[in-house]
């Protein structure tokens, strides 16, 4: 399935993440900045780029350019998980 129909889940997931971040920011100001501090962490960014390249390379033959949207989403989520502080309860 290629085309705009397969891009819809990516858009829905990205919107859900943005809504979640906005609600968290309203409840605790500054929480989004702390959560996404991984954007400045070298290992987190490197792992996110590796994941994005892997998803794009494997998905290009099946989905074409839509694989790039999935790759960006996957890379961002991997960077977020790798960059999370380990001292969380």
C-alpha positions as a Markdown table, in Angstrom:
| # | Residue | x | y | z |
|---|---|---|---|---|
| 1 | Unk | 0.0 | 0.0 | 0.0 |
| 2 | Unk | 1.7 | 3.2 | -1.1 |
| 3 | Unk | 0.4 | 6.7 | -1.3 |
| 4 | Unk | -1.4 | 9.1 | 1.0 |
| 5 | Unk | -3.3 | 6.3 | 2.7 |
| 6 | Unk | -0.3 | 4.8 | 4.2 |
| 7 | Unk | 1.0 | 8.1 | 5.5 |
| 8 | Unk | -2.1 | 8.6 | 7.6 |
| 9 | Unk | -0.9 | 6.4 | 10.6 |
| 10 | Unk | 2.3 | 8.4 | 10.7 |
| 11 | Unk | 0.4 | 11.7 | 10.9 |
| 12 | Unk | -1.9 | 10.3 | 13.6 |
| 13 | Unk | 1.0 | 9.0 | 15.7 |
| 14 | Unk | 2.9 | 12.3 | 15.4 |
| 15 | Unk | -0.2 | 14.3 | 16.3 |
| 16 | Unk | -0.8 | 12.0 | 19.4 |
| 17 | Unk | 2.8 | 12.6 | 20.5 |
| 18 | Unk | 2.4 | 16.4 | 20.1 |
| 19 | Unk | -0.9 | 16.4 | 22.0 |
| 20 | Unk | 0.7 | 14.3 | 24.8 |
| 21 | Unk | 3.6 | 16.7 | 25.0 |
| 22 | Unk | 1.2 | 19.7 | 25.1 |
| 23 | Unk | -0.9 | 18.3 | 27.9 |
| 24 | Unk | 2.2 | 17.4 | 29.9 |
| 25 | Unk | 3.6 | 21.0 | 29.4 |
| 26 | Unk | 0.3 | 22.5 | 30.6 |
| 27 | Unk | 0.4 | 20.3 | 33.7 |
| 28 | Unk | 4.1 | 20.8 | 34.5 |
| 29 | Unk | 5.8 | 23.7 | 32.7 |
| 30 | Unk | 9.3 | 22.8 | 31.4 |
| 31 | Unk | 8.5 | 19.0 | 31.3 |
| 32 | Unk | 8.8 | 18.8 | 27.5 |
| 33 | Unk | 12.2 | 20.4 | 27.5 |
| 34 | Unk | 13.4 | 17.8 | 30.0 |
| 35 | Unk | 11.8 | 14.9 | 28.1 |
| 36 | Unk | 13.3 | 15.9 | 24.8 |
| 37 | Unk | 16.7 | 16.8 | 26.1 |
| 38 | Unk | 17.9 | 13.8 | 24.1 |
| 39 | Unk | 18.1 | 16.0 | 21.1 |
| 40 | Unk | 21.4 | 17.3 | 22.4 |
| 41 | Unk | 22.7 | 13.9 | 23.5 |
| 42 | Unk | 25.3 | 12.5 | 21.1 |
| 43 | Unk | 24.5 | 8.7 | 21.7 |
| 44 | Unk | 20.8 | 9.3 | 21.5 |
| 45 | Unk | 21.0 | 11.2 | 18.2 |
| 46 | Unk | 23.4 | 8.7 | 16.7 |
| 47 | Unk | 21.1 | 5.8 | 17.6 |
| 48 | Unk | 18.1 | 7.7 | 16.2 |
| 49 | Unk | 19.9 | 8.3 | 12.9 |
| 50 | Unk | 20.9 | 4.6 | 12.7 |
| 51 | Unk | 17.3 | 3.6 | 13.3 |
| 52 | Unk | 16.0 | 6.1 | 10.8 |
| 53 | Unk | 18.4 | 4.9 | 8.1 |
| 54 | Unk | 17.6 | 1.3 | 8.8 |
| 55 | Unk | 13.8 | 1.9 | 8.5 |
| 56 | Unk | 14.2 | 3.9 | 5.3 |
| 57 | Unk | 16.6 | 1.4 | 3.7 |
| 58 | Unk | 14.3 | -1.6 | 4.5 |
| 59 | Unk | 11.1 | 0.1 | 3.8 |
| 60 | Unk | 11.9 | 2.0 | 0.6 |
| 61 | Unk | 11.3 | -1.0 | -1.7 |
| 62 | Unk | 7.8 | -1.6 | -0.2 |
| 63 | Unk | 6.5 | 1.9 | 0.6 |
| 64 | Unk | 8.7 | 4.3 | -1.4 |
| 65 | Unk | 8.8 | 7.8 | -0.1 |
| 66 | Unk | 6.3 | 7.1 | 2.7 |
| 67 | Unk | 9.1 | 5.0 | 4.3 |
| 68 | Unk | 10.9 | 8.3 | 5.0 |
| 69 | Unk | 8.1 | 9.5 | 7.2 |
| 70 | Unk | 8.1 | 6.3 | 9.1 |
| 71 | Unk | 11.9 | 6.5 | 9.3 |
| 72 | Unk | 11.8 | 10.0 | 10.9 |
| 73 | Unk | 9.2 | 8.9 | 13.4 |
| 74 | Unk | 11.1 | 5.7 | 14.3 |
| 75 | Unk | 14.4 | 7.7 | 14.6 |
| 76 | Unk | 12.8 | 10.3 | 16.9 |
| 77 | Unk | 11.2 | 7.6 | 19.1 |
| 78 | Unk | 14.5 | 5.7 | 19.4 |
| 79 | Unk | 16.4 | 8.8 | 20.2 |
| 80 | Unk | 13.8 | 9.6 | 22.9 |
| 81 | Unk | 14.1 | 6.2 | 24.5 |
| 82 | Unk | 17.9 | 6.1 | 24.4 |
| 83 | Unk | 18.2 | 9.7 | 25.7 |
| 84 | Unk | 15.9 | 9.1 | 28.7 |
| 85 | Unk | 17.4 | 9.7 | 32.1 |
| 86 | Unk | 17.9 | 6.4 | 34.0 |
| 87 | Unk | 17.1 | 7.9 | 37.4 |
| 88 | Unk | 13.4 | 8.0 | 36.8 |
| 89 | Unk | 11.1 | 6.2 | 39.2 |
